[in-house]
Every structure is written in structure tokens, then in C-alpha cells.
Amino acid sequence: MFDLPSVELDEMIQAEKKQVALEYHSEAWADGISDGIESDILAETAITTALLELVRLHGEDQVVEMIDDLRQRVRFGEFRADRTVQ
């Protein structure tokens, strides 16, 4: 057995949790689409739910900073469906 530095282990655990969370969201999204809910409604409610939780956990000022960061990432094309990673 080998020992990983605790920071590296924590990063691996976080990455795995994010992957599982993405799978949960994808499944819920597919269920919503299957039930006839439009994707823009699913998207808006997902963002609203996320913002409510983030504000509860971190406060409004920190969430506004997150949103500013997301705005820049959108402007740089990070979320475009046709984006290619080089």
C-alpha cells in the first residue's frame, strides 16, 4: 500500500464527489425531460436552487464573487457546447 499526501487524497475525494454529484444531476435532468419539463425551466430552477444553498452556506458577498467569476468564464466560452479543448 502507498501513502498519498492528505492534500492529494482530499483532492481525489472531492473530484470523486463532484463526479457522483454530476451523475445525480444528469439523472434528475433526464427524469425532468422525460416528464415533459423544458430544459430552460430545469436550468433556471437548478441555478436558483444552487444559489439559495450557496448564499446559505457562504453569504451573499462570496456568492456575488462566484457569479462574477462564472460571468467571465461564460464570456471566455468555457460553457459553449461546441467548445474544443486543445
Residue, then its C-alpha position, 0 to 999 in steps of 0.5 A: m500500500f502507498d501513502l498519498p499526501s492528505v492534500e492529494l487524497d482530499e483532492m481525489i475525494q472531492a473530484e470523486k464527489k463532484q463526479v457522483a454529484l454530476e451523475y445525480h444531476s444528469e439523472a434528475w435532468a433526464d427524469g425532468i425531460s422525460d416528464g415533459i419539463e423544458s430544459d430552460i425551466l430545469a436550468e433556471t430552477a437548478i441555478t436558483t436552487a444552487l444559489l439559495e444553498l450557496v448564499r446559505l452556506h457562504g453569504e451573499d458577498q462570496v456568492v456575488e464573487m462566484i457569479d462574477d467569476l462564472r460571468q467571465r468564464v461564460r464570456f471566455g466560452e468555457f460553457r459553449a457546447d461546441r467548445t474544443v479543448q486543445 
